Structures are given as C-alpha cells and as structure tokens.
Amino acid sequence: MKISVIGCGYLGVVHATCMAELGHEVVGIDVDKSKIASLSEGKPTFFEPGLPELLASALASGRLTFSEDIGRAADAQVHFIAVGTPQTGDTYAADLSYVNAAVTALLPHLGAGDLVVGKSTVPVGTAEMLHAMITAGSDASLAWNPEFLREGFAVADTISPDRLVYGIAAGTATGAGNAEAILDEVYAAALAEGTPKVVTDFATAELVKVAANAFLATKISFINAMAEVAEVTGADVTQLADAIGYDARIGRRFLNAGLGFGGGCLPKDIRAFMARAEELGVDQALSFLREVDSINLRRRGRMVDLVNEMLDGSAAGKRIAVLGLAFKPNSDDVRDSPALDVAVRLVELGAIVTATDPEALETARRKRPELTYVATAEEAVRDADVVVLLTEWSEYRELDPTGISTLVRGAVIVDGRNCLNPARWRAAGWTYRALGRP
C-alpha cells in the first residue's frame, strides 16, 4: 500500500521504517529540515536497537523516503498521524496543537476513500473532533489505531505487535470506505501471525492506550510503595515481589522496586489522563493516579537520601560515580529520567558527580551540561567515594565488583534498580545498599 506518516519523531520514524520493511511504499513527512536530512541519509535522530539497520535497508529498497513537503502525502491511501502530544506548559493537559496542525495541513491532499489513522496518544474525545474536521473538509475518513511501543523494543513491537486496536466511526466499518479492511491490509503480516485484533469505537480505542499506561504506572508505584514499608520494617521488597508475583492474578512483571518510571510517555500520559478526567467531571475516578505519580517522584528523593546516608549524612564535596542517565536501558531518552534527576540533585547538594551511560551521554549533556560526563563505567568510578547505579544497563549489571574495587576510593554501591546481586558485591568487600532492601 501507499502510506504517509506525518511526524518523524520516535513513533513516526519507527512506524514508517517498519511499514516499509513489511513491503509498503512509505513517505515520512516532518517540518524539521535537519531531521528530514538526517533520516534521508539513514541516520536516526535517537537510539533504538535495530532501527539503523532497518532504516538503511528500507531506504536502499526505495520503499521509504522522507520529505518536508506535505504534498508528497497526496499519493498515499493511508495517512498515519504520529506527532507528539506533550504536556502543556502550565497544566497537566496534553498539547494537541501538533495533532491539529498535522490534520489541517493534510486536509487539502486527501482523496476520496483515503483513511487518516491516528497513532498519537490523545485525550479521549480527540478522535471524534478530528473525524468531524476530516469528513467536513474531504471525502476521507478517520480511524484510531493506538501504539503500544516499548522503547528498546519498538521495532519488534511494530512488526509483531501483541495486539492491534482499531477505533472506527459508525458508518465506516462497511462499504467502500471500509476502514477495518484497509487497516487489515496494512497489518496483514501481523494478522497472519495470529495477532489479536480489537475493533471498537473511537473513545474505547483512545482509552486503551492511556488505561494501559495508567495500569502499568500503578503496578510500578505499588511495589515502590511496598519498598517504603520494607525499608522501615527490615523486609526485603525483592523477595516480597517474588512471593506475590507467583500469584497468577498479579504476575511478577513490572514488580521491580527501585527508582521508578520516567521517559516521554508514562509520566505525561497519566497526568494528561487525570486532566481529561477533570474536564469530563470524573476526576474522582482517577484520583488514585495522583498518589501513583507522587510515589514515583518520591523515589528520587529517597535515592538521594540513601546516598547521603552512605556518605555520613552529606554528599557535599564527595566524589560520586553515576552509572546510567537514560530513563531505561536500550534507550538514549532522558525526558523525565529519574536517573538524570538524581544526578542533578546530587550536584545541587555540592557533590562532585561523574556520570556515564552507554547511549544517553549526548542527550543528557544537552539537557544538563552542569554534570561531568565520561564514556565508560571505569572512568566514572575512578576515585569515587560511592558508586550509584541508576539505569540497569546490562554492562552495569555484569560489572566485576572485584575488578572495579581497585579503582574506587570507597567500596560503597547504592543500587537504584535492585538489579545487582548483593551477596556477590558484599563478598567482594563492598558495602551494598538498595531501595527497599535491608
């Protein structure tokens, strides 16, 4: 099929590249000239495992091109809207200006029978508004097809998704404008593999994404709340998570206590969900999300307190090695990163912080230039009074505690992700501390 993808940020580039990999003819559209130039040369503007190779292959095949000209979308039958919906500057609400601008720019280029497909995460009710705009200004129609990408696994999540959700307006599910049939053709490969499909209305499709994020955030914050209790009772939150995780109703995934969640999606999406609930007059239904957000943010302060405790009450003047800056491994994303936040808070307390990350050095440096950045863990820990692990990259989980003990000034490690083996580190002579563990 001929497909356009409007918006070449994280979501848009991954989606456009994977659609080309699946055999479709795709044009990615964005107003950022430098971004388009970089992508046209096969250079993604962010780190995502597997994407550079796939992008190079798709460009070489001729099935994928990028352009600043929205007119290039006129040849496509399916148009994916993949622009950002950031938090507004003074409220929790989502900023829909990019979505509205994308649809407005696309309208003159829509043909009869075209399908506009929303993938951006939006407040419930947005699709209905956009559908009215599109049908009033063209003979095209709208469907809502939320994304469920995990940073670090986005390529696999696009090519082999765990589910497909189609939000379709009444009257477009049958006949010549069969939105479901068009999306089935787009995702034919995934459907052939048995991927579950849910066909529903606009509101439900919009809610699926934010509800999934709210549930995930709640599960993470729940185990972090248990970590707070564990710390004052002497319990071990990791063993607690193992024990309750055997219950099939609960499950062990995402019950890892630690520094909490961050990134460009989960925090802003649950806040936007709360804001939309307030607009709809059902804010009490989501009041629990305020505490979810609060628990998550408290972990950062608790991590700083724990580092201070290990430094006899004050980090001022002490040398601290920070391992990890991205909000999660296999990503260079430092948006709302708990790791970067903790590193900056330690600097503000007067500590001498040397930080490293396998992929996020440049994104972190652009955002927080006051930190000292080095390329490797070995450089970061040299002469450190304490080592602080903040992002659970595999190279940090696999560090040799005996080997790096010769580089530090103080053999003290604070594990912000509960990803190290305490017995192994203690056997090597280290003082080991972690959130929610004795």
C-alpha positions in Angstrom: 0.0 0.0 0.0 1.0 3.6 -0.3 1.3 5.1 3.1 2.3 8.5 4.6 3.4 9.0 8.1 3.0 12.6 9.4 5.6 13.3 12.1 9.1 11.8 12.2 9.8 11.7 15.8 10.3 8.4 17.7 6.9 6.9 16.9 6.8 8.2 13.3 10.2 7.0 12.3 9.8 3.6 13.8 6.4 3.2 12.2 7.4 4.4 8.8 10.5 2.2 8.7 8.7 -0.9 9.8 5.8 -0.3 7.3 8.4 -0.1 4.5 10.1 -3.3 5.9 6.7 -5.0 5.6 6.6 -4.1 1.9 4.5 -0.9 1.8 5.6 2.3 0.0 6.0 4.9 2.6 6.8 8.6 2.8 7.6 10.2 6.2 6.7 13.9 6.5 8.1 16.4 9.0 8.6 20.1 9.2 12.1 19.8 10.7 14.5 20.2 7.8 17.5 18.9 9.7 15.6 15.8 10.9 14.5 15.0 7.3 18.1 15.4 6.0 19.4 13.1 8.7 16.8 10.4 8.1 17.3 10.6 4.4 20.9 9.8 5.0 19.9 6.8 7.1 20.8 8.4 10.4 18.1 8.2 13.1 17.9 11.2 15.5 17.6 8.9 18.5 18.9 5.5 19.7 16.7 2.4 19.2 18.2 -1.1 18.8 17.8 -2.5 15.3 16.4 0.7 13.8 19.6 2.0 11.9 19.9 -1.3 10.1 16.2 -1.4 9.2 16.2 2.2 8.1 19.2 1.7 5.8 17.5 -1.4 4.3 14.2 0.5 3.7 15.9 3.5 2.1 18.0 1.2 -0.1 14.9 -0.6 -1.3 13.3 2.6 -2.4 10.2 1.9 -0.4 10.9 4.6 2.2 11.5 8.3 1.6 11.3 11.4 3.8 10.2 14.9 2.9 9.3 18.3 4.3 6.5 18.6 1.7 3.1 17.6 2.9 2.1 17.5 -0.7 4.1 14.2 -1.0 1.3 12.6 1.0 -1.2 13.1 -1.8 -0.3 9.8 -3.5 -0.9 7.8 -0.3 -4.1 6.0 0.5 -3.4 5.7 4.3 -2.1 8.6 6.4 -0.8 7.9 9.9 -0.7 10.8 12.3 2.3 10.2 14.6 3.1 13.7 16.0 3.8 14.4 19.7 1.3 15.4 22.3 3.5 16.9 25.0 2.2 18.2 28.3 1.2 21.9 28.2 3.5 24.3 29.9 1.2 25.3 32.8 -1.2 22.3 33.2 -1.2 18.5 33.1 -3.3 18.6 29.9 -2.0 17.3 26.6 -1.0 19.8 24.0 -2.9 18.9 20.8 -1.6 21.7 18.7 0.7 19.4 16.7 -2.1 16.9 16.0 -4.4 19.7 14.9 -1.7 21.2 12.7 -0.9 17.9 11.1 -4.5 17.2 10.2 -5.1 20.7 8.9 -2.0 20.6 6.7 -3.1 17.1 5.4 -6.7 18.0 4.5 -6.0 19.6 1.1 -4.2 16.5 0.0 -6.7 13.9 1.0 -8.5 12.0 -1.8 -11.8 10.1 -1.8 -11.6 6.9 0.1 -8.4 7.9 1.9 -8.0 6.8 5.5 -6.4 9.0 8.2 -5.1 6.9 11.1 -4.3 8.4 14.4 -1.5 6.9 16.4 -0.6 9.7 18.7 -1.6 9.4 22.3 -4.5 11.8 22.8 -7.2 12.6 25.4 -10.5 10.7 24.9 -12.8 12.7 22.6 -10.0 13.9 20.3 -10.7 11.4 17.5 -14.4 12.4 17.3 -13.3 16.0 16.9 -10.8 15.2 14.2 -13.2 12.9 12.4 -15.7 15.8 12.1 -12.9 18.0 10.8 -11.8 15.4 8.2 -15.3 14.5 6.9 -16.3 18.1 6.7 -13.2 19.1 4.6 -12.7 15.9 2.5 -14.1 12.6 1.3 -11.7 10.8 3.6 -12.4 9.1 6.9 -10.6 8.5 10.3 -9.6 5.5 12.3 -7.8 5.4 15.6 -5.0 2.9 16.0 -3.1 3.4 19.2 0.6 2.4 19.5 2.0 0.3 22.3 5.7 0.6 21.7 8.3 -0.1 24.4 11.5 1.9 24.0 14.3 -0.5 23.3 11.8 -3.0 21.7 10.0 -0.7 19.3 10.9 -2.4 16.1 9.7 -5.8 17.3 6.6 -4.2 18.8 5.7 -2.7 15.5 6.4 -5.6 13.2 5.0 -8.2 15.6 2.6 -6.4 18.0 0.9 -8.2 20.9 -2.4 -6.7 19.8 -4.0 -4.4 17.3 -6.7 -1.9 18.2 -8.9 -0.2 15.6 -11.2 2.6 16.6 -13.7 3.1 13.8 -16.5 5.6 13.4 -20.0 4.4 12.8 -20.6 4.1 9.1 -17.0 3.5 8.0 -16.8 -0.2 9.0 -18.6 -1.4 5.9 -18.9 -0.5 2.2 -16.4 1.4 0.0 -14.9 3.2 3.0 -14.2 0.0 4.9 -11.6 1.3 7.5 -11.2 -2.1 9.0 -10.4 -3.8 5.7 -7.8 -1.1 4.9 -6.1 -1.5 8.3 -6.2 -5.3 7.8 -4.2 -4.8 4.6 -1.7 -2.6 6.3 -1.2 -5.1 9.1 -1.6 -8.3 7.0 1.7 -9.8 8.1 0.9 -9.4 11.8 -2.6 -10.7 11.4 -1.3 -13.7 9.5 0.8 -14.5 12.6 -2.3 -14.6 14.7 -2.1 -11.1 16.4 -5.3 -10.4 18.3 -7.4 -7.6 16.9 -10.0 -5.5 18.7 -12.3 -3.4 16.6 -14.1 -0.8 18.6 -15.3 2.8 18.7 -13.1 6.0 18.9 -13.4 6.5 22.7 -12.5 3.0 23.6 -9.5 3.0 21.3 -8.3 6.2 22.8 -8.8 4.9 26.3 -7.0 1.6 25.7 -3.6 3.4 25.4 -4.0 5.6 28.5 -5.6 2.9 30.6 -2.7 0.5 29.8 -0.2 3.2 30.8 -2.2 4.0 34.0 -2.3 0.3 35.0 1.4 -0.1 34.4 2.3 3.0 36.3 0.1 1.9 39.2 1.8 -1.5 39.3 5.3 0.0 39.4 4.3 2.6 42.1 2.6 -0.1 44.1 5.8 -2.1 44.5 7.7 1.1 45.3 5.1 1.9 48.0 5.8 -1.6 49.4 9.6 -0.7 49.3 8.9 2.3 51.5 7.2 0.0 54.1 10.0 -2.6 53.7 12.7 -0.1 54.5 11.2 0.8 57.9 10.4 -2.8 58.8 13.5 -4.6 57.7 11.7 -6.6 55.0 13.2 -7.3 51.5 11.0 -5.9 48.8 12.6 -8.0 46.1 11.7 -11.2 47.9 8.3 -9.8 48.6 7.8 -9.2 44.8 8.9 -12.7 44.1 6.4 -14.1 46.5 3.4 -12.2 45.4 4.4 -12.5 41.7 3.7 -16.2 41.8 0.0 -15.3 42.1 -1.3 -15.6 38.5 -3.7 -12.7 39.2 -0.7 -10.4 40.0 2.3 -11.6 38.0 5.9 -10.8 38.5 6.5 -8.5 35.6 6.9 -4.8 36.4 7.1 -5.5 40.1 10.7 -4.4 40.3 11.1 -1.8 43.1 13.6 1.0 42.5 13.9 4.5 41.2 10.6 4.5 39.4 9.4 5.2 35.9 10.2 8.1 33.6 10.5 8.9 29.9 8.4 10.8 27.4 5.2 8.8 27.7 4.3 7.3 31.0 4.5 10.3 33.3 2.9 12.8 30.9 0.3 10.3 29.8 -1.1 9.6 33.2 -1.1 13.3 34.0 -2.9 14.1 30.8 -5.4 11.3 31.7 -6.1 13.0 35.1 -6.5 16.4 33.4 -9.0 15.0 30.9 -11.0 13.2 33.6 -11.3 16.5 35.4 -12.6 18.1 32.2 -15.2 15.4 31.9 -16.2 15.7 35.5 -15.0 12.3 36.6 -11.7 13.3 38.3 -12.6 11.4 41.4 -12.4 8.1 39.4 -8.7 8.8 38.7 -7.7 10.4 42.0 -5.6 7.4 42.8 -3.3 8.4 39.9 -2.2 11.4 41.9 -0.7 9.1 44.5 0.8 6.9 41.8 2.6 10.0 40.5 3.6 11.1 43.9 5.0 7.7 44.9 7.0 7.6 41.7 8.5 11.1 42.3 9.3 10.3 46.0 11.6 7.5 44.9 14.0 10.1 43.5 14.2 12.0 46.8 14.6 8.7 48.7 17.5 7.7 46.5 19.3 11.0 47.2 18.7 10.4 50.9 20.2 6.9 50.7 23.3 8.2 49.0 23.6 10.9 51.7 23.3 8.2 54.4 26.1 6.2 52.8 28.3 9.4 52.9 27.9 10.0 56.6 25.0 12.4 56.1 26.3 14.7 53.4 27.2 14.4 49.8 28.9 17.8 49.7 32.5 17.6 48.4 32.2 13.9 47.9 33.0 12.1 44.6 30.0 10.2 43.3 30.0 7.9 40.2 26.7 7.8 38.5 26.1 4.7 36.2 23.2 5.4 33.9 21.3 8.5 32.7 18.6 7.3 30.4 15.2 6.6 31.9 15.6 2.9 30.9 18.2 0.7 29.3 18.4 0.4 25.5 17.4 4.0 25.0 19.0 7.4 24.9 15.9 9.1 26.2 16.4 11.4 29.2 13.0 13.0 29.2 11.7 13.0 32.8 14.5 10.5 33.6 14.7 9.6 37.3 18.4 8.8 36.8 19.3 12.2 35.4 17.2 13.9 38.0 19.0 12.2 40.8 22.4 13.0 39.3 21.5 16.7 39.1 20.1 16.7 42.7 23.4 15.3 44.0 25.3 18.1 42.2 23.0 20.6 43.8 24.0 19.2 47.2 27.6 20.0 46.4 28.7 16.6 45.3 31.3 16.1 42.5 29.4 13.9 40.1 30.9 12.0 37.2 28.3 10.3 35.1 28.2 7.8 32.3 25.7 6.0 30.1 26.2 3.7 27.0 23.9 5.8 24.8 22.5 8.8 26.6 25.6 11.0 27.1 24.8 13.5 24.4 21.1 13.8 25.1 21.9 14.2 28.8 24.7 16.7 28.1 22.4 18.9 26.0 19.8 18.9 28.8 22.1 19.2 31.9 25.5 20.5 30.9 26.5 21.0 34.6 27.3 17.3 35.0 30.7 15.8 34.2 30.3 13.1 31.6 32.7 10.2 30.8 32.5 7.4 28.3 32.9 4.3 30.5 32.0 3.0 33.9 35.7 2.5 34.7 36.3 6.2 34.1 33.3 7.2 36.2 34.2 5.1 39.3 37.8 6.2 39.5 38.4 7.7 43.0 34.7 7.7 43.8 33.5 7.7 47.4 30.3 6.0 46.3 29.0 4.4 43.1 25.3 4.9 42.3 23.6 2.7 39.7 20.6 4.5 38.3 19.9 2.7 34.9 20.0 -1.1 34.7 22.1 -1.4 31.5 23.4 -5.0 31.1 27.0 -3.8 31.2 26.4 -2.4 34.7 24.6 -5.5 35.9 27.6 -7.5 34.7 30.3 -5.4 36.3 33.0 -7.2 38.1 32.9 -5.9 41.7 36.4 -7.2 42.5 37.9 -5.5 39.4 36.4 -2.1 39.9 37.1 -2.1 43.7 40.7 -1.3 42.8 39.6 1.9 41.1 37.3 3.5 43.8 38.2 5.4 46.9 35.3 3.9 48.8 33.8 0.5 48.0 30.2 1.6 48.5 27.5 1.0 46.0 23.9 2.1 46.0 21.7 0.1 43.6 18.8 2.2 42.5 17.3 -0.5 40.4 17.7 -3.6 42.6 19.4 -5.3 39.6 22.7 -6.4 41.3 23.4 -9.5 43.4 24.0 -8.2 46.9 25.8 -11.3 48.1 28.3 -11.1 45.2 29.1 -7.5 45.8 29.4 -7.9 49.6 31.7 -10.9 49.1 34.0 -8.7 47.1 34.2 -6.3 50.0 31.6 -3.7 49.0 29.0 -2.1 51.2 25.8 -2.6 49.3 22.5 -0.7 49.7 19.4 -0.6 47.6 15.9 0.8 47.8 13.5 -1.4 49.8 16.2 -3.9 50.9 17.9 -4.4 54.3 
